[in-house]
Amino acid sequence: MEELWGSGPVGRIAVNVIWASSFLVAAYLLYVAYKKVLNLIATGKVKKVTVKYAELFDVNPPYAKGEIQFGFQLPEKMDVQFRIVNRDDDLIKELKNGELEEGVYPILFDTSSIADGEYYYQIITNSQKTSKKFFVVNKS
């Protein structure tokens, strides 16, 4: 290609035609593949995969003195681990562990059993691990 580019105006035109043709062929192949995938989905040969996730609620306010209420919602029956961890992801307290039915789950936790500081509450399922931060301020 460099030889063509350096050979004058005709060479530059040839390089541009080759480049444009390559681009058009690539775009056409992508279009054909896209249409093929849509056709497979429409005929049911490829099934759409939908993953349902648990929703971890915010604590409000994000600091706790004494008892705090966490909560989460499950869209369907699933294995759940709900726990409190520190900044290094070390386990402080496991509050739920096992299979739970679809629904909303409030969880009360007494923060007086842990030191003041920054912590995270987590929900772990087969398809996710979600964490949110909260602070313990019992000594203030």
PLY file of the C-alpha trace (Angstrom):
ply
format ascii 1.0
element vertex 140
property float x
property float y
property float z
element edge 139
property int vertex1
property int vertex2
end_header
0.00 0.00 0.00
2.85 2.38 0.79
4.28 1.81 -2.68
0.95 2.71 -4.24
0.56 5.80 -2.02
4.00 7.06 -2.97
3.59 6.42 -6.71
1.64 9.62 -7.40
-2.01 10.62 -7.77
-3.08 7.35 -9.41
-1.57 5.37 -6.55
-3.32 7.52 -3.96
-6.65 7.02 -5.72
-6.04 3.25 -5.80
-5.26 3.19 -2.07
-8.40 5.18 -1.27
-10.54 2.89 -3.45
-9.09 -0.21 -1.74
-9.67 1.29 1.71
-13.25 2.36 0.90
-14.05 -1.05 -0.62
-12.71 -2.82 2.48
-14.82 -0.60 4.71
-17.97 -1.25 2.67
-17.41 -5.02 2.65
-16.87 -5.03 6.43
-20.01 -2.94 7.00
-22.04 -5.25 4.76
-20.80 -8.36 6.61
-21.75 -6.82 9.95
-25.21 -6.01 8.59
-25.68 -9.58 7.34
-24.59 -11.00 10.72
-26.95 -8.63 12.57
-29.89 -9.68 10.38
-29.02 -13.35 10.92
-29.04 -12.94 14.72
-32.38 -11.09 14.59
-33.80 -13.89 12.46
-32.59 -16.55 14.91
-34.16 -14.68 17.83
-37.44 -14.21 15.95
-37.68 -17.92 15.07
-36.90 -18.97 18.64
-33.64 -20.72 17.80
-31.78 -18.34 20.10
-33.37 -17.50 23.42
-32.95 -14.18 25.13
-31.22 -14.55 28.49
-32.64 -12.49 31.29
-30.95 -12.42 34.66
-32.92 -11.12 37.61
-31.00 -9.29 40.30
-31.68 -8.59 43.95
-32.17 -4.94 44.84
-30.19 -3.66 47.82
-31.89 -0.68 49.49
-30.05 2.41 50.70
-29.89 3.15 54.41
-31.01 6.64 55.25
-29.13 8.33 56.81
-25.94 6.44 55.94
-24.63 6.57 59.52
-25.84 4.43 62.37
-25.96 4.78 66.11
-27.40 1.73 67.79
-29.87 -0.19 65.66
-29.97 0.20 61.88
-32.36 -1.30 59.34
-31.07 -2.74 56.09
-33.28 -4.12 53.37
-33.32 -5.88 50.04
-35.81 -7.23 47.55
-35.64 -10.51 45.65
-37.35 -10.83 42.25
-37.54 -14.62 42.60
-36.45 -17.46 44.88
-32.64 -17.48 45.17
-29.67 -18.28 47.38
-28.68 -15.17 49.30
-25.86 -14.18 51.58
-26.33 -10.83 53.38
-23.38 -9.63 55.42
-21.49 -6.74 56.96
-17.84 -6.31 55.96
-15.09 -3.80 56.65
-13.12 -1.75 54.11
-10.87 -4.74 53.37
-13.90 -6.98 52.66
-13.28 -8.95 55.87
-16.45 -10.47 57.28
-17.77 -8.67 60.37
-21.21 -10.29 60.67
-23.31 -12.57 58.48
-26.99 -11.68 58.85
-28.63 -14.01 56.29
-27.40 -17.08 54.47
-29.58 -19.47 52.52
-32.37 -19.78 50.03
-35.07 -17.13 50.31
-38.38 -16.69 48.52
-39.31 -13.73 46.33
-40.11 -10.63 48.38
-38.84 -7.76 50.52
-36.58 -8.50 53.47
-35.92 -5.91 56.22
-32.98 -6.73 58.50
-32.30 -5.05 61.84
-28.72 -4.91 63.11
-27.40 -3.55 66.41
-24.22 -1.62 65.61
-23.16 -1.40 69.27
-21.43 -4.79 68.81
-18.89 -3.31 66.35
-16.39 -0.44 66.51
-17.09 2.97 65.05
-16.00 3.36 61.45
-16.76 2.70 57.82
-18.48 -0.55 56.85
-20.26 -2.08 53.89
-23.41 -4.16 53.74
-23.49 -6.68 50.92
-25.85 -8.99 49.19
-24.35 -11.92 47.33
-26.32 -14.22 45.02
-25.32 -16.62 42.26
-25.32 -13.75 39.74
-24.26 -10.67 41.71
-22.34 -9.10 44.57
-23.60 -5.64 45.53
-22.16 -3.50 48.33
-23.17 -0.18 49.88
-21.36 1.91 52.44
-22.54 2.99 55.88
-20.88 4.43 58.97
-21.11 3.47 62.62
-20.94 6.40 65.06
-21.90 4.98 68.46
-19.29 6.89 70.49
-20.26 10.37 69.25
0 1
1 2
2 3
3 4
4 5
5 6
6 7
7 8
8 9
9 10
10 11
11 12
12 13
13 14
14 15
15 16
16 17
17 18
18 19
19 20
20 21
21 22
22 23
23 24
24 25
25 26
26 27
27 28
28 29
29 30
30 31
31 32
32 33
33 34
34 35
35 36
36 37
37 38
38 39
39 40
40 41
41 42
42 43
43 44
44 45
45 46
46 47
47 48
48 49
49 50
50 51
51 52
52 53
53 54
54 55
55 56
56 57
57 58
58 59
59 60
60 61
61 62
62 63
63 64
64 65
65 66
66 67
67 68
68 69
69 70
70 71
71 72
72 73
73 74
74 75
75 76
76 77
77 78
78 79
79 80
80 81
81 82
82 83
83 84
84 85
85 86
86 87
87 88
88 89
89 90
90 91
91 92
92 93
93 94
94 95
95 96
96 97
97 98
98 99
99 100
100 101
101 102
102 103
103 104
104 105
105 106
106 107
107 108
108 109
109 110
110 111
111 112
112 113
113 114
114 115
115 116
116 117
117 118
118 119
119 120
120 121
121 122
122 123
123 124
124 125
125 126
126 127
127 128
128 129
129 130
130 131
131 132
132 133
133 134
134 135
135 136
136 137
137 138
138 139
